C-alpha cells in the first residue's frame, strides 16, 4: 500500500500540531517549514482537515491552526481513510462493496491480501497521533553519544 503524498503531508501536519497540542496555534508556514513541505499545497490539505473537524483555525497576527481533537483521539487509520480511501493493500480490494476483480473466486492471493488488510487496519487504527509523537520523542532522545574510551 502506497500512501499518496497528500496523505503523508496530512499526517505530518497533524503530527506537528500534535507535538504542540495546547500550546497555541501554528501557522501553515510554520508547519510547512518544520516538516519540509510546500506551503501552498499544505494550505489546501489543512482546509480539508478543518472541514473533517480535526482542526480549528483563527485569523490574525496570532492566528493559525490547532488540533480540535486530542491527539489520543485521532488514529492514523482515520486520517489515511479520509485522504486516500480504504486501507486495502491492492486496488482490487478497495472497490465499494469489497472486491472487484475478474479472478476474485480463484485468486491465489485473496487470503494474503485479506490478512495484509487486517494487519494494516489493526496497526493504523490502534496508533494515535499521540502514539506517533511519543515514539518520535523517545527515538530522538534515547540516543546519547558516549565519547568516553
ZAVO-136992 format. One record per residue (C-alpha): x, y, z. Coordinates in pm, 1 decimal. Last residue first. Example, Ala and Ser with C-alpha at 12.3 -4.5 7.8 and 13.67 -1.06 7.14 Angstrom:
+----------+----------+----------+
!       px !       py !       pz !
+----------+----------+----------+
!   1367.0 !   -106.0 !    714.0 !
!   1230.0 !   -450.0 !    780.0 !
+----------+----------+----------+
END
This chain:
+----------+----------+----------+
!       px !       py !       pz !
+----------+----------+----------+
!   3709.5 !    547.9 !   2590.0 !
!   3446.3 !    803.9 !   2671.8 !
!   3268.2 !    966.6 !   2375.9 !
!   2921.1 !    849.5 !   2464.5 !
!   2653.3 !    981.5 !   2230.4 !
!   2308.4 !    973.3 !   2381.6 !
!   2035.5 !    806.3 !   2181.2 !
!   1705.8 !    787.2 !   2368.4 !
!   1603.0 !   1144.7 !   2293.7 !
!   1512.8 !   1120.5 !   1923.5 !
!   1356.6 !    775.6 !   1942.6 !
!   1158.6 !    853.3 !   2257.7 !
!   1023.8 !   1177.8 !   2111.9 !
!    929.0 !   1002.4 !   1789.1 !
!    750.9 !    723.7 !   1973.9 !
!    561.5 !    975.0 !   2189.9 !
!    454.4 !   1187.0 !   1892.4 !
!    347.6 !    876.2 !   1698.3 !
!    149.3 !    744.5 !   1995.2 !
!    -10.3 !   1088.2 !   2038.6 !
!   -125.4 !   1078.9 !   1676.4 !
!   -299.0 !    753.7 !   1759.7 !
!   -195.8 !    405.4 !   1651.1 !
!   -464.7 !    141.2 !   1705.8 !
!   -638.2 !    212.7 !   1375.4 !
!   -315.6 !    210.9 !   1174.2 !
!   -182.3 !   -117.2 !   1308.8 !
!   -512.6 !   -306.5 !   1315.1 !
!   -611.7 !   -182.5 !    969.0 !
!   -271.6 !   -269.1 !    826.3 !
!   -279.0 !   -617.6 !    978.1 !
!   -633.7 !   -684.2 !    858.2 !
!   -554.7 !   -556.2 !    507.3 !
!   -248.1 !   -780.3 !    491.4 !
!   -454.7 !  -1077.7 !    605.1 !
!   -718.1 !  -1015.6 !    335.8 !
!   -448.4 !   -965.9 !     71.5 !
!   -288.9 !  -1298.5 !    167.3 !
!   -625.3 !  -1473.9 !    160.1 !
!   -701.8 !  -1337.6 !   -188.2 !
!   -356.1 !  -1420.8 !   -327.3 !
!   -442.8 !  -1736.5 !   -522.5 !
!   -735.0 !  -1559.0 !   -688.0 !
!   -994.9 !  -1818.3 !   -787.2 !
!  -1325.1 !  -1653.4 !   -695.0 !
!  -1197.5 !  -1299.7 !   -744.5 !
!  -1041.0 !  -1365.7 !  -1084.0 !
!  -1227.1 !  -1089.9 !  -1271.0 !
!  -1177.0 !   -847.5 !   -983.3 !
!  -1397.7 !   -612.0 !   -789.1 !
!  -1352.0 !   -690.2 !   -422.6 !
!  -1548.5 !   -523.5 !   -148.4 !
!  -1870.9 !   -325.8 !   -154.4 !
!  -1708.9 !    -14.2 !   -288.8 !
!  -1380.2 !   -100.0 !   -450.4 !
!  -1059.5 !   -121.8 !   -249.6 !
!   -995.9 !   -494.9 !   -275.1 !
!   -897.2 !   -495.0 !   -644.3 !
!   -671.1 !   -197.0 !   -579.4 !
!   -427.6 !   -387.8 !   -359.2 !
!   -323.4 !   -338.5 !      5.6 !
!   -672.9 !   -222.6 !    106.6 !
!   -670.9 !     60.1 !    360.8 !
!   -973.9 !    223.9 !    201.6 !
!   -972.2 !    591.0 !     99.1 !
!   -669.8 !    813.6 !     48.3 !
!   -743.6 !   1130.0 !    249.8 !
!  -1015.6 !   1026.4 !    494.1 !
!   -901.3 !    662.2 !    502.7 !
!   -545.0 !    767.6 !    586.6 !
!   -662.9 !   1011.5 !    852.5 !
!   -884.9 !    759.0 !   1026.3 !
!   -608.8 !    497.1 !   1011.9 !
!   -357.6 !    727.5 !   1182.0 !
!   -592.7 !    745.0 !   1475.4 !
!   -733.2 !   1059.2 !   1632.6 !
!   -847.2 !   1053.8 !   1995.8 !
!   -506.9 !   1047.0 !   2165.4 !
!   -401.0 !   1360.0 !   1973.1 !
!   -697.4 !   1531.0 !   2142.2 !
!   -938.0 !   1688.7 !   1898.7 !
!   -967.5 !   2040.6 !   1756.3 !
!   -595.0 !   2041.4 !   1678.9 !
!   -470.4 !   2394.6 !   1633.8 !
!   -420.1 !   2610.4 !   1325.6 !
!   -314.8 !   2970.7 !   1282.1 !
!   -381.8 !   3305.5 !   1435.5 !
!   -167.3 !   3537.0 !   1647.2 !
!   -144.1 !   3805.9 !   1380.2 !
!   -498.3 !   3748.0 !   1260.6 !
!   -715.0 !   3457.0 !   1162.9 !
!   -815.0 !   3150.9 !   1359.5 !
!   -827.8 !   2785.3 !   1270.9 !
!   -967.4 !   2474.0 !   1430.7 !
!   -857.0 !   2132.3 !   1318.0 !
!   -990.6 !   1775.2 !   1328.9 !
!  -1346.3 !   1858.7 !   1221.3 !
!  -1322.1 !   1699.1 !    875.7 !
!  -1362.5 !   2050.2 !    731.3 !
!  -1050.1 !   2152.7 !    923.5 !
!   -857.6 !   1858.9 !    775.9 !
!   -971.9 !   1965.6 !    429.2 !
!   -858.4 !   2324.5 !    489.8 !
!   -525.2 !   2196.1 !    621.3 !
!   -474.0 !   1999.7 !    299.2 !
!   -525.8 !   2309.4 !     84.9 !
!   -281.1 !   2507.6 !    299.9 !
!    -27.9 !   2225.4 !    273.9 !
!    -21.4 !   2251.1 !   -104.3 !
!     62.4 !   2621.8 !    -81.6 !
!    318.5 !   2575.3 !    197.6 !
!    528.2 !   2313.8 !     17.2 !
!    650.7 !   2070.6 !    283.0 !
!    971.9 !   2049.5 !    484.6 !
!    800.2 !   1939.5 !    810.6 !
!    903.9 !   2229.5 !   1033.4 !
!    889.3 !   2473.5 !    741.8 !
!    542.0 !   2364.1 !    631.2 !
!    407.6 !   2369.3 !    986.9 !
!    543.9 !   2718.2 !   1048.5 !
!    408.5 !   2835.7 !    711.3 !
!     65.1 !   2690.8 !    785.9 !
!     63.8 !   2897.6 !   1101.0 !
!     76.7 !   2728.1 !   1438.7 !
!   -184.4 !   2797.8 !   1705.0 !
!   -139.9 !   2775.1 !   2079.1 !
!     49.6 !   2541.5 !   2312.3 !
!   -246.2 !   2308.2 !   2373.1 !
!   -104.0 !   2047.2 !   2132.9 !
!    238.6 !   2147.5 !   2002.8 !
!    359.3 !   1798.6 !   1912.4 !
!      3.6 !   1720.4 !   1797.0 !
!     18.1 !   2013.4 !   1552.9 !
!    340.1 !   1878.3 !   1403.2 !
!    192.7 !   1526.4 !   1382.3 !
!   -121.3 !   1663.9 !   1216.3 !
!     96.1 !   1831.6 !    954.0 !
!    297.8 !   1511.3 !    907.0 !
!    -19.0 !   1304.3 !    864.6 !
!   -164.7 !   1549.1 !    612.7 !
!    167.2 !   1563.7 !    424.6 !
!    178.7 !   1183.4 !    400.1 !
!   -182.5 !   1177.8 !    281.7 !
!   -113.2 !   1437.1 !     12.1 !
!    199.3 !   1247.6 !    -93.5 !
!    -24.3 !    947.9 !   -150.2 !
!     16.6 !    644.3 !     71.6 !
!    140.9 !    334.3 !   -103.4 !
!      0.0 !      0.0 !      0.0 !
+----------+----------+----------+
END
